[in-house]
Amino acid sequence: MTLTRVVGKGRTEAMDPAELAALRNTFAKRAVDVGTGDARFAYHLASERPDWLVIGLDALDAPMGEVAYRASRKPARGGRENLLLLRTAIEALPPELAQIADEVDVLLPWGALLEGIVRARPAIVRGIATLAREGAVVNLTLNGEIWLDSTPARYEDLPLPTPGYVATSIEPEFRRAGIELGAARYLTAAEAKGLPTTWARRLGHGRSHPQFVQMNGVRRDP
Ligand SMILES: C[S@@+](CC[C@H](N)C(=O)[O-])C[C@H]1O[C@@H](n2cnc3c(N)ncnc32)[C@H](O)[C@@H]1O
């Protein structure tokens, strides 16, 4: 499995694992944003935490292109040397990413990532756990209401991730994978509106209080 780095709009490159190892050692801590989409949140984290390496991962590279280009520029023009964007599905991670993260974030996923969390599919849950080193924090934020008013066909049978559902149906698989999740809770309106991601903004449009369910956990050695 190769490391595929997104370097600009429609542009990817194979990344030498030695380059990743060097980058990994340059920064004291590392965060991984899984299902980063257009990488707006990853860019925000990289800007807020210049001493962290921030890695944005997504199965699709095209939406990351614009931020990848901006991050490659000089710092005065928006460049961020501590931001790395990689194309990979969470269920097919390159081995170099194992236990790389002090923090793993998954924000408002869809597709296989959403279904894998809500249905507690081992391949997805273990992918998230694989990224996290011992003691890493894992933050998962799911949209808790989109199915109420417009249900894409593929999600028709997907259970709503209420805090109760998380406790009975999601938490056990994460525990088996080595992540202890605390009780899930709905974000306040201010927290939901304040999430610096494109999908938080989209899903919040026209809603005074978008219902986002958040789970926070810690990676323990299994
Ligand atoms: C709704 S977008 C959210 C993007 C971003 N986190 C945000 O909040 O704006 C969900 C993203 O999850 C990604 N995704 C879905 N399944 C995935 C998988 N198996 N592995 C990695 N990324 C995946 C999609 O490609 C998409 O970019």
The ligand as a Tripos MOL2 file, in Angstrom:
@<TRIPOS>MOLECULE
LIG
   27    29     1     0     0
SMALL
NO_CHARGES

@<TRIPOS>ATOM
      1 C1        -19.8110   14.9210    4.7750 C.3       1 LIG1
      2 S1        -18.1080   14.8090    4.3580 S.3       1 LIG1
      3 C2        -17.4430   15.6340    5.8220 C.3       1 LIG1
      4 C3        -16.1490   16.2690    5.5720 C.3       1 LIG1
      5 C4        -15.5680   17.0680    6.7280 C.3       1 LIG1
      6 N1        -15.2220   16.2280    7.8710 N.3       1 LIG1
      7 C5        -16.4870   18.1950    7.1570 C.2       1 LIG1
      8 O1        -17.0020   18.1350    8.2840 O.co2     1 LIG1
      9 O2        -16.6830   19.1240    6.3770 O.co2     1 LIG1
     10 C6        -17.6700   13.1060    4.7190 C.3       1 LIG1
     11 C7        -16.3370   12.6560    4.1640 C.3       1 LIG1
     12 O3        -16.0870   11.3100    4.5920 O.3       1 LIG1
     13 C8        -15.3260   10.7010    3.5740 C.3       1 LIG1
     14 N2        -15.3690    9.2360    3.7080 N.ar      1 LIG1
     15 C9        -16.4370    8.4220    3.5580 C.ar      1 LIG1
     16 N3        -16.0720    7.1420    3.7150 N.ar      1 LIG1
     17 C10       -14.7380    7.1310    3.9740 C.ar      1 LIG1
     18 C11       -13.7950    6.1010    4.2350 C.ar      1 LIG1
     19 N4        -14.1600    4.8210    4.2430 N.pl3     1 LIG1
     20 N5        -12.5050    6.4530    4.4770 N.ar      1 LIG1
     21 C12       -12.1520    7.7630    4.4640 C.ar      1 LIG1
     22 N6        -12.9930    8.7760    4.2070 N.ar      1 LIG1
     23 C13       -14.2790    8.4790    3.9680 C.ar      1 LIG1
     24 C14       -15.9910   11.1960    2.3010 C.3       1 LIG1
     25 O4        -15.1590   11.0180    1.1610 O.3       1 LIG1
     26 C15       -16.2800   12.6490    2.6460 C.3       1 LIG1
     27 O5        -15.2670   13.5080    2.2030 O.3       1 LIG1
@<TRIPOS>BOND
     1     1     2 1
     2     2     3 1
     3     2    10 1
     4     3     4 1
     5     4     5 1
     6     5     6 1
     7     5     7 1
     8     7     8 2
     9     7     9 1
    10    10    11 1
    11    11    12 1
    12    11    26 1
    13    12    13 1
    14    13    14 1
    15    13    24 1
    16    14    15 ar
    17    14    23 ar
    18    15    16 ar
    19    16    17 ar
    20    17    18 ar
    21    17    23 ar
    22    18    19 1
    23    18    20 ar
    24    20    21 ar
    25    21    22 ar
    26    22    23 ar
    27    24    25 1
    28    24    26 1
    29    26    27 1
@<TRIPOS>SUBSTRUCTURE
     1 LIG1         1 GROUP 0 **** ****
